[in-house]
Amino acid sequence: MSTTWRHLPAPAREIAVTATDAVVAAREQDGEAYDVAVGRLAAADRSGLVLGAVVRSLLEQGHPDGLAGDDVRQVLERCVRGAARWRTDVDPHVVLVLLAGALGLYDPEADETPPGPAAIAAHGPLLVTDLLATTGEPFDAHLAAAFAEIHRTELHD
């Protein structure tokens, strides 16, 4: 666990540790470790918010001039194809929801079948791992930035 997380409350630290475990398991394509980490992520309140902030940070880093529709399609296809090699249960709709949500373009009330916390937890680390591989960025930095962004947003609300 990164020392930058020591100041976080216990629930946030649990999300940080569990998300890190899930990303490491995804990177190593370790299905058993991934399932354990995803189960813990699904049970952690607000883990989807944190993963969404990490995805947004990675998208901004990888596309500093903004994303076009083709960019989103490429990220979606690359992530789903890569994950499908070892996760037969990957759902392109959930990955698309994660992308749209990170970009502020998703309205769950307009979706007839919005993915639940378990689906978000199961797909978020797959998308994060794909984006990390593309950008070459360290996960810790984006995770710390995600917590800082959430904290700033909550202070201003």
Secondary structure, DSSP 8 states (H G I E B T S, - for coil): --GGGTTS-HHHHHHHHHHHHHHHHHHHT-HHHHHHHHHHHHHSTTHHHHHHHHHHHHHHHH-TT---HHHHHHHHHHHHHHHHTT-TT--HHHHHHHHHHHTT---GGG-SS---HHHHHHHHHHHHHHHHHHH---HHHHHHHHHHHHHHHHHH-
